[in-house]
Amino acid sequence: MTVLAPGAAPALPPSPYRVVGRRLETSDTATIELEPVRSGLAPFSPGQFAMVYGFGVGDIPLSVSRIEGDRLTHTIRSVGAVSSRLASLEGGASVGVRGPFGTGWDLTAAMGRDLLIVAGGLGLAPLRPLITAALTAPERYGRVNVLIGARSPGDLLYADEAERWRAADARVLVTVDRPDDTWRGDVGVVTGLLNRAEFDPGATAAFLCGPEVMMRATARDLARRGIAADRTQVSLERTMHCGTGHCGHCQLGPLLLCRDGPVVRWDHAEPLLAVREL
Amino acid sequence: MTAGRRDFLQSLPPVHRGWLLGFAHEVTLPAETRIFGEDDVADRFWVVRSGLVALDVHIPGRGPVVVETVADGELLGWSWLFEPYRWHLGARTRSAVEAWEFDAARVRAAMEDSPAAGLALFRTIADQVIGERLRSARTRLLDLYGNDRSRESGVRGAVG
């Protein structure tokens, strides 16, 4: 008999998926599209993640960067053996997928509010399906702001899509840390863009994803501007292995981030992130 | 103005805002205008009302390298406040810019004559300009986006 930890999901075997598309986003980052070989997994929500298995090398957690029916899209930066393998897969290659895992962005809590979506680096990937969902139902929300920070112009993801977001009336602002000679836009940290976002602090929901220091600085800045901590959501990261709440590698205080995260409200996350041992 | 915005002039108490604006006149600068260069005399400063200004450093062999941008509602320049009153960076408009322009010597003299107003202005500059830019520079020193390339067990597509 199998006994699960409270709240833990059963560890199911990976479902076979096939790569049906690949696009190089930057010099070290690619997006792959997967379709189920047989039946698809349960539907994913924006912000949730899958454990994607590269046969012969291992599996890693990957958030979904687009959701279309049974098709899953992941944007992957090559930083190790597994991610490099997955990011290099071409059409027809097979992978194993488990999921969906974790908590997603809570868009229902944002109904009727202005949206502030703040992304740093590859943090834009888990936010993309949230942006798509918000722009698909504009009547449900107020003004939609998308603020993007990246290391350099060459590290920006989804540049053509950002134009479509602008065309759909989102206010999209972009800044880089290290401009090249061709860059004509903002230079500096992403919080520097907040002054030009259009939102009413008393009626705004914020969604942050990026390096933890960036999210901390942004969430604190938003609090100073009057956005309550319980209306800011962050996507947290710790080392994840099982994805099902069994192994404990992703523990952050009382939370197992593969199960209780990655998306966590800032009023819950802030006190935990202040503890160095966590 | 958006309610969530931290605007330099709006951060001053109203009485001191009016006092400072008494020294201002409106200017319009075309795109790609050099406003000042490194080591020029810092005899003016600006509050940007609209548009974008790039702060740059001249590097031999590379030309001006942009280190930060200043946009709507932000103060352009604080070297006018401290001796030797010379700019540490250069500034060039990226787009057409509308701004309030101030005569630095007049404002410094007025700060001496009206210590309460001077202190309010000084505190706002220290908090919103010097402090913000110092925090920003320290954050960028961490090269957060670069350092995040080292793990692949996070959920953002091998970390982002």
Contacts between the chains, C-beta under 8 A, distances in Angstrom:
chain1	res1	chain2	res2	distance
A	28	B	149	7.4
A	29	B	157	7.4
A	49	B	155	4.1
A	60	B	152	5.4
A	60	B	153	6.1
A	60	B	158	6.4
A	61	B	153	6.7
A	61	B	154	6.8
A	61	B	155	4.4
A	62	B	155	6.7
A	62	B	157	5.5
A	62	B	158	7.4
A	63	B	155	4.7
A	63	B	156	5.6
A	63	B	157	6.3
A	65	B	157	6.8
A	74	B	157	6.0
A	75	B	157	4.4
A	76	B	157	4.7
A	76	B	158	5.6
A	77	B	149	6.4
A	77	B	157	5.8
A	77	B	158	4.6
A	77	B	159	6.7
A	77	B	160	6.6
A	78	B	158	7.2
A	79	B	149	5.0
A	79	B	150	6.4
A	79	B	151	6.6
A	79	B	152	4.7
A	79	B	158	4.8
A	79	B	159	6.7
A	80	B	151	7.8
A	80	B	152	3.9
A	80	B	158	7.0
A	82	B	152	6.1
A	83	B	152	4.4
A	83	B	157	7.8
A	83	B	158	3.7
A	87	B	158	7.9
A	102	B	155	7.1
A	120	B	144	6.9
A	120	B	145	6.6
A	120	B	160	7.3
A	121	B	144	7.3
A	121	B	145	4.0
A	121	B	148	6.1
A	121	B	160	4.3
A	122	B	148	7.3
A	122	B	156	5.0
A	122	B	157	5.4
A	122	B	158	7.7
A	122	B	159	6.5
A	122	B	160	1.8
A	123	B	156	5.9
A	123	B	160	4.7
A	124	B	160	7.1
A	125	B	156	5.8
A	125	B	157	4.9
A	125	B	160	6.0
A	126	B	155	7.1
A	126	B	156	5.8
A	149	B	145	7.7
A	150	B	145	6.4
A	151	B	143	7.4
A	151	B	145	3.9
A	151	B	146	5.9
A	155	B	145	6.6
A	175	B	69	7.6
A	177	B	140	5.2
A	177	B	143	7.6
A	177	B	145	7.0
A	179	B	66	5.1
A	183	B	66	7.6
A	184	B	94	5.9
A	185	B	52	7.8
A	185	B	69	7.7
A	185	B	94	8.0
A	186	B	52	7.0
A	186	B	69	4.8
A	186	B	71	7.0
A	187	B	54	6.8
A	187	B	66	5.0
A	187	B	67	6.7
A	187	B	68	5.4
A	187	B	69	4.8
A	188	B	68	4.8
A	188	B	69	6.1
A	188	B	136	5.7
A	188	B	140	7.6
A	189	B	136	4.7
A	189	B	139	5.3
A	189	B	140	6.4
A	191	B	136	7.7
A	192	B	68	7.9
A	192	B	69	7.7
A	192	B	71	7.8
A	192	B	136	6.7
A	194	B	4	7.1
A	194	B	5	7.7
A	194	B	6	7.7
A	195	B	5	5.0
A	195	B	6	6.1
A	195	B	7	7.2
A	195	B	71	6.7
A	195	B	72	6.6
A	195	B	73	5.6
A	195	B	74	7.1
A	196	B	5	7.7
A	196	B	71	6.1
A	196	B	72	6.1
A	197	B	2	6.9
A	197	B	4	7.0
A	198	B	2	5.0
A	199	B	2	6.3
A	199	B	3	7.5
A	199	B	4	5.1
A	200	B	2	7.8
A	200	B	3	5.2
A	200	B	4	7.0
A	201	B	3	5.7
A	201	B	4	4.3
A	202	B	3	7.6
A	204	B	4	7.0
A	209	B	156	6.9
A	209	B	160	7.5
A	210	B	144	7.6
A	210	B	145	8.0
A	210	B	160	6.7
A	211	B	144	3.9
A	211	B	145	6.7
A	211	B	147	7.5
A	211	B	148	5.3
A	211	B	160	8.0
A	213	B	139	6.6
A	213	B	142	6.4
A	213	B	144	5.7
A	214	B	139	7.4
A	214	B	144	5.7
A	217	B	135	7.5
A	217	B	139	6.5
A	222	B	4	8.0
A	224	B	6	7.8
A	225	B	4	4.4
A	225	B	5	7.8
A	225	B	6	6.8
A	226	B	3	7.5
A	226	B	4	6.4
A	227	B	4	7.2
A	235	B	155	7.3
A	235	B	156	7.2
A	237	B	151	7.9
A	237	B	154	3.8
A	237	B	155	6.1
A	237	B	156	6.7
A	237	B	159	6.6
A	238	B	154	7.7
A	239	B	151	7.2
A	239	B	153	4.3
A	239	B	154	7.5
A	240	B	153	5.5
A	240	B	154	7.1
A	240	B	155	6.5
A	241	B	153	6.9
A	249	B	153	7.7
A	262	B	155	5.1
